[in-house]
Structure formats: C-alpha cells, structure tokens
Amino acid sequence: DTLRFVQRANAMHNVHFKTHPNGAKLGAAATSPYLTALGQAYNVVVDARFTLGNYEIVCDPHQAIVIPGILTVLTQPGS
C-alpha cells in the first residue's frame, strides 16, 4: 500500500511519523521534506519497515493546533 499526502493549502506542511511501534524502521521516511507548492505530494510505501501497530502522524508546523493522524497497520506488509 502507498500513503499519498497532497499539499492543498498555501501554508507549508510536512509529514512526520511522530510515534511508532517498537521494531519499526522508517529511516528517512519518518519525516518528509516540506511541501510548499499546491499539488505537491509525498508518498510513503507501507512495506516491511512498518511493523504491526499504530503510527501517529503530525505536521510539524501545525502539531499544536491540529489533531494527529493515525495509521494502524493490522497485517505485516509484504506477507
């Protein structure tokens, strides 16, 4: 599966997996570059780096004013 985050506002945004289950190895995918242009996108492939459990997703500049997103991985990707 692929998560696609698309810039739909004039304010700068990013994607940051703020918390994740033990064993997850997101590496560089844990924080995206800033999206600044309308229509700009950031894709994250949910693969073996993602272990079972919940991942809290925030936009760093807006985390104090916006409820975080949650990704729940129920089956091991790639299995």
Biopython code that builds the backbone (N, CA, C, O; Angstrom):
import numpy as np
from Bio.PDB.StructureBuilder import StructureBuilder

atoms = [
    (1, "ASP", "N", (0.836, -1.179, 0.000)),
    (1, "ASP", "CA", (0.000, 0.000, 0.000)),
    (1, "ASP", "C", (0.880, 1.241, 0.000)),
    (1, "ASP", "O", (2.030, 1.207, 0.436)),
    (2, "THR", "N", (0.327, 2.313, -0.487)),
    (2, "THR", "CA", (1.035, 3.592, -0.523)),
    (2, "THR", "C", (0.151, 4.673, 0.072)),
    (2, "THR", "O", (-1.015, 4.812, -0.299)),
    (3, "LEU", "N", (0.715, 5.438, 0.998)),
    (3, "LEU", "CA", (0.043, 6.625, 1.528)),
    (3, "LEU", "C", (0.496, 7.804, 0.690)),
    (3, "LEU", "O", (1.692, 7.979, 0.457)),
    (4, "ARG", "N", (-0.441, 8.608, 0.237)),
    (4, "ARG", "CA", (-0.107, 9.790, -0.575)),
    (4, "ARG", "C", (-0.646, 11.018, 0.134)),
    (4, "ARG", "O", (-1.852, 11.146, 0.342)),
    (5, "PHE", "N", (0.245, 11.916, 0.501)),
    (5, "PHE", "CA", (-0.100, 13.176, 1.156)),
    (5, "PHE", "C", (0.046, 14.277, 0.116)),
    (5, "PHE", "O", (1.111, 14.429, -0.484)),
    (6, "VAL", "N", (-1.029, 15.055, -0.104)),
    (6, "VAL", "CA", (-1.036, 16.083, -1.144)),
    (6, "VAL", "C", (-1.240, 17.458, -0.519)),
    (6, "VAL", "O", (-2.142, 17.651, 0.296)),
    (7, "GLN", "N", (-0.397, 18.408, -0.905)),
    (7, "GLN", "CA", (-0.477, 19.793, -0.428)),
    (7, "GLN", "C", (-1.705, 20.466, -1.018)),
    (7, "GLN", "O", (-1.812, 20.606, -2.236)),
    (8, "ARG", "N", (-2.628, 20.882, -0.168)),
    (8, "ARG", "CA", (-3.872, 21.506, -0.609)),
    (8, "ARG", "C", (-4.056, 22.915, -0.046)),
    (8, "ARG", "O", (-5.135, 23.492, -0.180)),
    (9, "ALA", "N", (-3.027, 23.476, 0.579)),
    (9, "ALA", "CA", (-3.144, 24.799, 1.203)),
    (9, "ALA", "C", (-1.926, 25.637, 0.847)),
    (9, "ALA", "O", (-0.938, 25.133, 0.315)),
    (10, "ASN", "N", (-2.017, 26.916, 1.150)),
    (10, "ASN", "CA", (-0.895, 27.813, 0.895)),
    (10, "ASN", "C", (0.131, 27.795, 2.019)),
    (10, "ASN", "O", (1.215, 28.357, 1.867)),
    (11, "ALA", "N", (-0.186, 27.163, 3.140)),
    (11, "ALA", "CA", (0.750, 27.072, 4.268)),
    (11, "ALA", "C", (1.667, 25.868, 4.069)),
    (11, "ALA", "O", (1.261, 24.858, 3.494)),
    (12, "MET", "N", (2.889, 25.981, 4.542)),
    (12, "MET", "CA", (3.867, 24.896, 4.441)),
    (12, "MET", "C", (3.451, 23.736, 5.356)),
    (12, "MET", "O", (3.014, 23.955, 6.486)),
    (13, "HIS", "N", (3.591, 22.507, 4.856)),
    (13, "HIS", "CA", (3.268, 21.308, 5.625)),
    (13, "HIS", "C", (4.356, 20.255, 5.432)),
    (13, "HIS", "O", (5.125, 20.302, 4.472)),
    (14, "ASN", "N", (4.404, 19.308, 6.364)),
    (14, "ASN", "CA", (5.229, 18.119, 6.184)),
    (14, "ASN", "C", (4.500, 16.934, 6.800)),
    (14, "ASN", "O", (3.422, 17.082, 7.375)),
    (15, "VAL", "N", (5.096, 15.766, 6.674)),
    (15, "VAL", "CA", (4.554, 14.531, 7.234)),
    (15, "VAL", "C", (5.613, 13.985, 8.177)),
    (15, "VAL", "O", (6.747, 13.733, 7.768)),
    (16, "HIS", "N", (5.241, 13.800, 9.448)),
    (16, "HIS", "CA", (6.207, 13.307, 10.429)),
    (16, "HIS", "C", (5.535, 12.192, 11.221)),
    (16, "HIS", "O", (4.544, 12.421, 11.914)),
    (17, "PHE", "N", (6.085, 10.984, 11.112)),
    (17, "PHE", "CA", (5.613, 9.861, 11.925)),
    (17, "PHE", "C", (6.219, 10.062, 13.309)),
    (17, "PHE", "O", (7.345, 9.643, 13.576)),
    (18, "LYS", "N", (5.461, 10.705, 14.177)),
    (18, "LYS", "CA", (5.973, 11.130, 15.482)),
    (18, "LYS", "C", (6.177, 9.959, 16.447)),
    (18, "LYS", "O", (7.174, 9.919, 17.168)),
    (19, "THR", "N", (5.257, 9.026, 16.463)),
    (19, "THR", "CA", (5.411, 7.827, 17.288)),
    (19, "THR", "C", (5.152, 6.609, 16.413)),
    (19, "THR", "O", (4.401, 6.667, 15.439)),
    (20, "HIS", "N", (5.789, 5.507, 16.784)),
    (20, "HIS", "CA", (5.596, 4.269, 16.034)),
    (20, "HIS", "C", (5.915, 3.089, 16.941)),
    (20, "HIS", "O", (6.588, 3.248, 17.959)),
    (21, "PRO", "N", (5.428, 1.897, 16.571)),
    (21, "PRO", "CA", (5.663, 0.709, 17.390)),
    (21, "PRO", "C", (7.145, 0.329, 17.421)),
    (21, "PRO", "O", (7.913, 0.684, 16.528)),
    (22, "ASN", "N", (7.524, -0.400, 18.468)),
    (22, "ASN", "CA", (8.882, -0.943, 18.539)),
    (22, "ASN", "C", (9.134, -1.812, 17.321)),
    (22, "ASN", "O", (8.246, -2.533, 16.866)),
    (23, "GLY", "N", (10.330, -1.741, 16.805)),
    (23, "GLY", "CA", (10.709, -2.558, 15.663)),
    (23, "GLY", "C", (10.513, -1.892, 14.317)),
    (23, "GLY", "O", (11.061, -2.353, 13.316)),
    (24, "ALA", "N", (9.739, -0.812, 14.272)),
    (24, "ALA", "CA", (9.567, -0.093, 13.008)),
    (24, "ALA", "C", (10.886, 0.589, 12.655)),
    (24, "ALA", "O", (11.551, 1.163, 13.517)),
    (25, "LYS", "N", (11.249, 0.520, 11.395)),
    (25, "LYS", "CA", (12.497, 1.103, 10.928)),
    (25, "LYS", "C", (12.207, 2.004, 9.734)),
    (25, "LYS", "O", (12.520, 1.662, 8.593)),
    (26, "LEU", "N", (11.602, 3.164, 10.010)),
    (26, "LEU", "CA", (11.154, 4.052, 8.947)),
    (26, "LEU", "C", (12.283, 4.819, 8.281)),
    (26, "LEU", "O", (12.150, 5.243, 7.133)),
    (27, "GLY", "N", (13.387, 5.000, 8.983)),
    (27, "GLY", "CA", (14.514, 5.726, 8.400)),
    (27, "GLY", "C", (14.106, 7.097, 7.894)),
    (27, "GLY", "O", (13.410, 7.838, 8.588)),
    (28, "ALA", "N", (14.534, 7.434, 6.695)),
    (28, "ALA", "CA", (14.250, 8.749, 6.111)),
    (28, "ALA", "C", (12.760, 8.974, 5.871)),
    (28, "ALA", "O", (12.326, 10.121, 5.773)),
    (29, "ALA", "N", (11.969, 7.911, 5.775)),
    (29, "ALA", "CA", (10.524, 8.058, 5.551)),
    (29, "ALA", "C", (9.794, 8.587, 6.783)),
    (29, "ALA", "O", (8.622, 8.953, 6.693)),
    (30, "ALA", "N", (10.469, 8.634, 7.932)),
    (30, "ALA", "CA", (9.825, 9.090, 9.167)),
    (30, "ALA", "C", (9.440, 10.561, 9.118)),
    (30, "ALA", "O", (8.490, 10.973, 9.783)),
    (31, "THR", "N", (10.174, 11.367, 8.330)),
    (31, "THR", "CA", (9.866, 12.793, 8.200)),
    (31, "THR", "C", (10.067, 13.204, 6.746)),
    (31, "THR", "O", (11.130, 12.998, 6.161)),
    (32, "SER", "N", (9.020, 13.787, 6.186)),
    (32, "SER", "CA", (9.094, 14.213, 4.783)),
    (32, "SER", "C", (9.766, 15.569, 4.662)),
    (32, "SER", "O", (9.943, 16.278, 5.653)),
    (33, "PRO", "N", (10.139, 15.922, 3.434)),
    (33, "PRO", "CA", (10.521, 17.313, 3.196)),
    (33, "PRO", "C", (9.262, 18.177, 3.311)),
    (33, "PRO", "O", (8.147, 17.656, 3.284)),
    (34, "TYR", "N", (9.438, 19.484, 3.436)),
    (34, "TYR", "CA", (8.283, 20.376, 3.490)),
    (34, "TYR", "C", (7.630, 20.476, 2.113)),
    (34, "TYR", "O", (8.299, 20.618, 1.089)),
    (35, "LEU", "N", (6.301, 20.396, 2.128)),
    (35, "LEU", "CA", (5.508, 20.574, 0.914)),
    (35, "LEU", "C", (5.108, 22.042, 0.865)),
    (35, "LEU", "O", (4.481, 22.542, 1.799)),
    (36, "THR", "N", (5.461, 22.733, -0.202)),
    (36, "THR", "CA", (5.237, 24.176, -0.257)),
    (36, "THR", "C", (4.387, 24.612, -1.436)),
    (36, "THR", "O", (3.841, 25.715, -1.420)),
    (37, "ALA", "N", (4.260, 23.779, -2.459)),
    (37, "ALA", "CA", (3.512, 24.147, -3.655)),
    (37, "ALA", "C", (2.199, 23.365, -3.712)),
    (37, "ALA", "O", (2.162, 22.176, -3.396)),
    (38, "LEU", "N", (1.131, 24.041, -4.115)),
    (38, "LEU", "CA", (-0.158, 23.367, -4.267)),
    (38, "LEU", "C", (-0.001, 22.173, -5.202)),
    (38, "LEU", "O", (0.609, 22.284, -6.265)),
    (39, "GLY", "N", (-0.548, 21.043, -4.805)),
    (39, "GLY", "CA", (-0.486, 19.830, -5.601)),
    (39, "GLY", "C", (0.753, 18.987, -5.380)),
    (39, "GLY", "O", (0.810, 17.844, -5.832)),
    (40, "GLN", "N", (1.752, 19.533, -4.690)),
    (40, "GLN", "CA", (2.960, 18.762, -4.394)),
    (40, "GLN", "C", (2.571, 17.581, -3.517)),
    (40, "GLN", "O", (1.684, 17.708, -2.673)),
    (41, "ALA", "N", (3.223, 16.431, -3.704)),
    (41, "ALA", "CA", (2.834, 15.223, -2.975)),
    (41, "ALA", "C", (4.049, 14.546, -2.346)),
    (41, "ALA", "O", (5.185, 14.701, -2.795)),
    (42, "TYR", "N", (3.761, 13.793, -1.294)),
    (42, "TYR", "CA", (4.759, 12.956, -0.635)),
    (42, "TYR", "C", (4.151, 11.572, -0.505)),
    (42, "TYR", "O", (3.085, 11.419, 0.093)),
    (43, "ASN", "N", (4.809, 10.565, -1.051)),
    (43, "ASN", "CA", (4.326, 9.187, -1.000)),
    (43, "ASN", "C", (5.156, 8.372, -0.027)),
    (43, "ASN", "O", (6.380, 8.492, 0.023)),
    (44, "VAL", "N", (4.472, 7.541, 0.744)),
    (44, "VAL", "CA", (5.128, 6.619, 1.657)),
    (44, "VAL", "C", (4.620, 5.213, 1.339)),
    (44, "VAL", "O", (3.422, 4.946, 1.435)),
    (45, "VAL", "N", (5.523, 4.327, 0.966)),
    (45, "VAL", "CA", (5.165, 2.934, 0.720)),
    (45, "VAL", "C", (5.171, 2.210, 2.059)),
    (45, "VAL", "O", (6.174, 2.208, 2.773)),
    (46, "VAL", "N", (4.039, 1.594, 2.390)),
    (46, "VAL", "CA", (3.933, 0.816, 3.627)),
    (46, "VAL", "C", (4.471, -0.573, 3.300)),
    (46, "VAL", "O", (3.805, -1.386, 2.658)),
    (47, "ASP", "N", (5.695, -0.818, 3.761)),
    (47, "ASP", "CA", (6.381, -2.063, 3.441)),
    (47, "ASP", "C", (6.944, -2.680, 4.719)),
    (47, "ASP", "O", (6.461, -2.385, 5.812)),
    (48, "ALA", "N", (7.943, -3.517, 4.595)),
    (48, "ALA", "CA", (8.493, -4.254, 5.743)),
    (48, "ALA", "C", (9.076, -3.343, 6.829)),
    (48, "ALA", "O", (9.305, -3.804, 7.948)),
    (49, "ARG", "N", (9.321, -2.072, 6.529)),
    (49, "ARG", "CA", (9.795, -1.129, 7.561)),
    (49, "ARG", "C", (8.734, -0.893, 8.633)),
    (49, "ARG", "O", (9.055, -0.512, 9.758)),
    (50, "PHE", "N", (7.476, -1.119, 8.278)),
    (50, "PHE", "CA", (6.351, -0.869, 9.166)),
    (50, "PHE", "C", (5.973, -2.159, 9.884)),
    (50, "PHE", "O", (5.624, -3.155, 9.250)),
    (51, "THR", "N", (6.046, -2.133, 11.205)),
    (51, "THR", "CA", (5.609, -3.279, 11.994)),
    (51, "THR", "C", (4.146, -3.088, 12.381)),
    (51, "THR", "O", (3.577, -2.020, 12.155)),
    (52, "LEU", "N", (3.545, -4.102, 12.954)),
    (52, "LEU", "CA", (2.145, -4.020, 13.380)),
    (52, "LEU", "C", (1.987, -2.967, 14.465)),
    (52, "LEU", "O", (2.833, -2.841, 15.351)),
    (53, "GLY", "N", (0.901, -2.216, 14.390)),
    (53, "GLY", "CA", (0.601, -1.251, 15.440)),
    (53, "GLY", "C", (0.190, 0.109, 14.908)),
    (53, "GLY", "O", (-0.111, 0.271, 13.725)),
    (54, "ASN", "N", (0.184, 1.081, 15.809)),
    (54, "ASN", "CA", (-0.276, 2.439, 15.497)),
    (54, "ASN", "C", (0.891, 3.388, 15.303)),
    (54, "ASN", "O", (1.895, 3.324, 16.012)),
    (55, "TYR", "N", (0.734, 4.268, 14.326)),
    (55, "TYR", "CA", (1.713, 5.291, 13.979)),
    (55, "TYR", "C", (1.015, 6.644, 14.054)),
    (55, "TYR", "O", (0.005, 6.856, 13.382)),
    (56, "GLU", "N", (1.534, 7.548, 14.851)),
    (56, "GLU", "CA", (0.958, 8.895, 14.954)),
    (56, "GLU", "C", (1.638, 9.784, 13.923)),
    (56, "GLU", "O", (2.865, 9.861, 13.863)),
    (57, "ILE", "N", (0.823, 10.454, 13.112)),
    (57, "ILE", "CA", (1.337, 11.300, 12.035)),
    (57, "ILE", "C", (0.954, 12.747, 12.333)),
    (57, "ILE", "O", (-0.211, 13.051, 12.587)),
    (58, "VAL", "N", (1.946, 13.634, 12.298)),
    (58, "VAL", "CA", (1.705, 15.054, 12.518)),
    (58, "VAL", "C", (2.355, 15.864, 11.404)),
    (58, "VAL", "O", (3.200, 15.369, 10.659)),
    (59, "CYS", "N", (1.940, 17.114, 11.313)),
    (59, "CYS", "CA", (2.620, 18.132, 10.518)),
    (59, "CYS", "C", (3.376, 18.971, 11.537)),
    (59, "CYS", "O", (2.754, 19.604, 12.391)),
    (60, "ASP", "N", (4.698, 18.991, 11.469)),
    (60, "ASP", "CA", (5.483, 19.675, 12.500)),
    (60, "ASP", "C", (5.057, 21.125, 12.746)),
    (60, "ASP", "O", (4.896, 21.503, 13.906)),
    (61, "PRO", "N", (4.863, 21.961, 11.707)),
    (61, "PRO", "CA", (4.481, 23.345, 11.986)),
    (61, "PRO", "C", (3.096, 23.506, 12.612)),
    (61, "PRO", "O", (2.805, 24.544, 13.205)),
    (62, "HIS", "N", (2.243, 22.493, 12.488)),
    (62, "HIS", "CA", (0.858, 22.626, 12.947)),
    (62, "HIS", "C", (0.464, 21.642, 14.043)),
    (62, "HIS", "O", (-0.715, 21.565, 14.390)),
    (63, "GLN", "N", (1.404, 20.893, 14.595)),
    (63, "GLN", "CA", (1.042, 19.836, 15.540)),
    (63, "GLN", "C", (0.360, 20.353, 16.800)),
    (63, "GLN", "O", (-0.387, 19.608, 17.434)),
    (64, "ALA", "N", (0.593, 21.606, 17.181)),
    (64, "ALA", "CA", (-0.036, 22.141, 18.387)),
    (64, "ALA", "C", (-1.509, 22.501, 18.174)),
    (64, "ALA", "O", (-2.262, 22.633, 19.138)),
    (65, "ILE", "N", (-1.921, 22.662, 16.903)),
    (65, "ILE", "CA", (-3.292, 23.123, 16.648)),
    (65, "ILE", "C", (-4.150, 22.129, 15.868)),
    (65, "ILE", "O", (-5.331, 22.381, 15.630)),
    (66, "VAL", "N", (-3.561, 21.004, 15.469)),
    (66, "VAL", "CA", (-4.296, 20.031, 14.653)),
    (66, "VAL", "C", (-4.204, 18.652, 15.310)),
    (66, "VAL", "O", (-3.155, 18.274, 15.832)),
    (67, "ILE", "N", (-5.294, 17.918, 15.280)),
    (67, "ILE", "CA", (-5.317, 16.556, 15.808)),
    (67, "ILE", "C", (-4.448, 15.684, 14.907)),
    (67, "ILE", "O", (-4.565, 15.768, 13.684)),
    (68, "PRO", "N", (-3.572, 14.841, 15.480)),
    (68, "PRO", "CA", (-2.704, 14.000, 14.645)),
    (68, "PRO", "C", (-3.497, 12.940, 13.894)),
    (68, "PRO", "O", (-4.588, 12.548, 14.307)),
    (69, "GLY", "N", (-2.936, 12.491, 12.800)),
    (69, "GLY", "CA", (-3.488, 11.355, 12.078)),
    (69, "GLY", "C", (-2.931, 10.079, 12.677)),
    (69, "GLY", "O", (-1.860, 10.082, 13.285)),
    (70, "ILE", "N", (-3.650, 9.005, 12.504)),
    (70, "ILE", "CA", (-3.200, 7.705, 12.994)),
    (70, "ILE", "C", (-3.235, 6.712, 11.835)),
    (70, "ILE", "O", (-4.250, 6.579, 11.151)),
    (71, "LEU", "N", (-2.129, 6.024, 11.624)),
    (71, "LEU", "CA", (-2.068, 4.896, 10.704)),
    (71, "LEU", "C", (-2.002, 3.647, 11.561)),
    (71, "LEU", "O", (-1.145, 3.540, 12.439)),
    (72, "THR", "N", (-2.896, 2.701, 11.317)),
    (72, "THR", "CA", (-2.879, 1.429, 12.032)),
    (72, "THR", "C", (-2.533, 0.327, 11.039)),
    (72, "THR", "O", (-3.251, 0.111, 10.063)),
    (73, "VAL", "N", (-1.427, -0.367, 11.298)),
    (73, "VAL", "CA", (-1.007, -1.484, 10.462)),
    (73, "VAL", "C", (-1.505, -2.762, 11.149)),
    (73, "VAL", "O", (-1.084, -3.086, 12.259)),
    (74, "LEU", "N", (-2.400, -3.475, 10.475)),
    (74, "LEU", "CA", (-3.034, -4.664, 11.063)),
    (74, "LEU", "C", (-2.413, -5.969, 10.594)),
    (74, "LEU", "O", (-2.497, -6.979, 11.292)),
    (75, "THR", "N", (-1.791, -5.963, 9.424)),
    (75, "THR", "CA", (-1.110, -7.157, 8.915)),
    (75, "THR", "C", (0.289, -6.755, 8.500)),
    (75, "THR", "O", (0.521, -5.619, 8.085)),
    (76, "GLN", "N", (1.212, -7.678, 8.610)),
    (76, "GLN", "CA", (2.594, -7.377, 8.250)),
    (76, "GLN", "C", (2.690, -7.094, 6.753)),
    (76, "GLN", "O", (2.369, -7.962, 5.941)),
    (77, "PRO", "N", (3.132, -5.882, 6.374)),
    (77, "PRO", "CA", (3.274, -5.573, 4.943)),
    (77, "PRO", "C", (4.200, -6.564, 4.273)),
    (77, "PRO", "O", (5.219, -6.965, 4.834)),
    (78, "GLY", "N", (3.832, -6.953, 3.070)),
    (78, "GLY", "CA", (4.634, -7.879, 2.291)),
    (78, "GLY", "C", (4.344, -9.341, 2.560)),
    (78, "GLY", "O", (4.928, -10.220, 1.927)),
    (79, "SER", "N", (3.436, -9.610, 3.508)),
    (79, "SER", "CA", (3.147, -11.019, 3.812)),
    (79, "SER", "C", (1.853, -11.469, 3.163)),
    (79, "SER", "O", (1.457, -12.625, 3.314)),
]
sb = StructureBuilder()
sb.init_structure("model")
sb.init_model(0)
sb.init_chain("A")
sb.init_seg("    ")
for serial, (resi, resn, name, xyz) in enumerate(atoms, 1):
    if name == "N":
        sb.init_residue(resn, " ", resi, " ")
    sb.init_atom(name, np.array(xyz, "f"), 0.0, 1.0, " ", f" {name:<3s}", serial, name[0])
structure = sb.get_structure()
